[in-house]
Amino acid sequence: MKKHLLILACIAFAGRTAMACECMESSDSRKLDRAGLAFIGIAAPLGAAPEGGAMTAFTIKAVFKGRAETSVVIHHHEEGTACGVIFEPGELYTVLASRGNDGNWYTNSCLDVWGTSALQDYKDKVDALTAPILANPQDEEALLAKGRFLLDNGDDEGALALFNYLRGIAPGNADALIGRARAFMALESYKEAAADLENALMLSPDNTEALELKTMLPEE
């Protein structure tokens, strides 16, 4: 089995076919910032996707960013003009993907051969933030710090899961509500975000972050 040290740049392109493939210039860390999911997995092509393009299932071997179980399906084009990529069955790939508006994961062929240094750096930072939580799962400050890091680096679903846990153990923590509201906003769940911000302001009426976030909610 060959290991493909390729990072597939994450631009969600559901429902769009480009006339020519043009990749944005971007640093390794910036590509990772924009990704919602980064993993190493074994490819198993599934054929055509209902919306067009193709689908490939991956057996997960390691997750660097995001939440994935033992497998995940990635949507992609195969034509070069649409920034397509062909995954060979049984081969091992390192993949970045972003969530499309339809809820599916997408990737494309804007790739560079640069190894896994940026992924390892990200994993090291997450591990450092996780260590105090493993030592004390009730450490509210450590949970907040990790949740904010995940949000700042585009792992909205991971942040939401963490803030849900923090909300369960610390229902009176306004910062947990604000963090969860930020995650909901990133996931475009604005009703839930608004409810969390209202509850946060009940606990901390002058909280400037909550007040500012309220102004960013779309009008109903």
N, C-alpha and C positions, 0 to 999 in steps of 0.2 A: 504493500500500500504506500503510495506516495503522499507526502504531506505538503499541501500547497500553502506556502507562506504568503498568501495574498489576502489583502483586506479589501472587501468590496464596499466602496463608498456608498453611504446610505442616503439615497434620495427617493422618497416615495413618489412613484409615478403611475399609480393606479389610474387606468382609464385614459392615459395619454401616450401617444406614440410620436417620438421625435423624428424629424426628417434627417437629422444627423446627430451622432453622439458627441456631445460637448461636455467635458468634465470641468467643474470649477477647480481652480487652483486652491489647495487647502493643505494645511499642515496635518501631520498624523494625529496630533492631539485634538485638533478641531474636528476632524472626521469622527473621532471617537465621541467628542462632545455631542455631536448631532445624532449619534446612534442611540436608539432605545434598547438595542440588543446586540451583544457581541459574544461570539461563542466559537468553539472548535467542534466540528461535527463531521460525521460520515454521510455522504450524499446518497440519496436514492430518488432519482427523478420520477415524478408522478405523471408527466405528460401535460396536456393543455389545461390552462386555468379557465374557469367559466367566463371571466371578464376579458379573456385574451391573454396572450403570453403563456408562460409555463409555470409549473409548481415543482418544487423539489423538497422532499422531506429529508431532515437531518437527524441522525441519532446523536444526541448531545454527549460530548466527551468532557467538555469544560466550558463553564460560563464565566465570562469576565465582567459582563455588564447586563443588567436586566434580569427578568424572571423567566425561566424556562424549565420544563420538566425533563423527561427523558428524551423527548423529540420535539421538533418544531417544523412547520411547513413554511417555506420561503417562496414568495411569488417573484417572478422576474421575466423579462423578455429574453429571447434567444437571438434575435436579429441584431447585427452589429450597429445598424442605423438607429436602433432604439436603446443603445447602451446595454445590449443583451449579453448574457453570459451563459455558457453551457457547463453544467456540473456533470462530471463523469461518475457513474455509479461506483460505489465502493471506495471512492477517493476521500481523503481527509482535507477539509477546508477550514480556514479561519474567516468568519463572515461577520460583517457589520450590517445591520438592517434597521429600518425605521418603520413605524406603524403607519399604515395608510388610513385614509378617511373611512374605509370600509372595515377597519379592524384587523386586516391582514398585515403580515410582515412583508416588506419589499426590500430588494437590493438591486444593484446594477453593476456594470462592468467598469466603472471609474476606479481603477485599481492601481496600486503601487506595490512593488516588492520591497517591503521595509521591515519584515519580520514582526516580532511581537513585543518590541520594547515599550511602545506606548500602552499596550494592553497590560503588560506586567506592571508598569508604573501605576496605572489606574488601580489594578488589583492590590498592589502594595498599600495604596492610600486607603482603600476600602477595608483591608485587613487591619490596618492601624486603628481605624475608627471602630471596628467591630470588637477589638480586643477588650476594651473596658466593659462592653455590653456582655461579653461572654463571662467576664469576671463578676459582673453584677447586672443581671437582666432588668433590674429596677432603676438603673442609673438614668434618670430623666435627661440630664445634660448630655450624656454620651449618645442617647437615642436621638435627641434633637440635632446634635452635631452631625451624626451620620445621615439623618433624614435631609438636612439642609444640603449636605454635600451631594447626595443623590439627585436632589432637585436641581442643583446648580449644574449638574453634569448630564441632565436629560433623562435620568432613570426615573421617570414619573411614576410608573407602576410600582417599582421597588420602594420609592419614597412613600407612596400611598399605603402600602402594606405595613411599613414601619410606623407611620403616624397612626394608623388604625390600632396597632398594638399599643403604642404609647397612650393613645386616647383611652384604651381599656384599663390600663394600670394607673393612669393619672387623669381622671375626668375633669379635674379642676385646673389643668394646665392650659392656659390660654395659648401659649406658643405651639402646643401640639395641635390645637384647632387651627391656628393660622397656617402651620405647615401643611396640614391636611387640606386646607382650603387652596393653598398654592398648587398642590398636586391635582386636586379636582379641576382647577382652572386650566392647568396644562393639558389635562385630558378632556377639556371642554365639557365638564360636568358642572355647569354654572349654578344650577339650583342647589346642589349639595354644597358647593363652595360658599354660596350666599348664606346658607343656614349655619355653616361653621363660623363664618365671620360674625354673624349676629350673636352667636353664643360666645365667641371670643370677646366681643365688645361688652357683653353682659358681665363677664369676669374681669375685664380690664377696659373700662370705658374710654380711656385716653390713649389706647394703644395705637401709635401712629402707623405701624405697618398694616394693621387690620383696617384702619380708616382709609389708607391709601389703596389697598387692594379692593375695597368696596367700590372705589371710583373707577376701577378697571373692569368691573363686571359689565357685560353687555346689558342694555336696557331690555326689559321684558316686552 
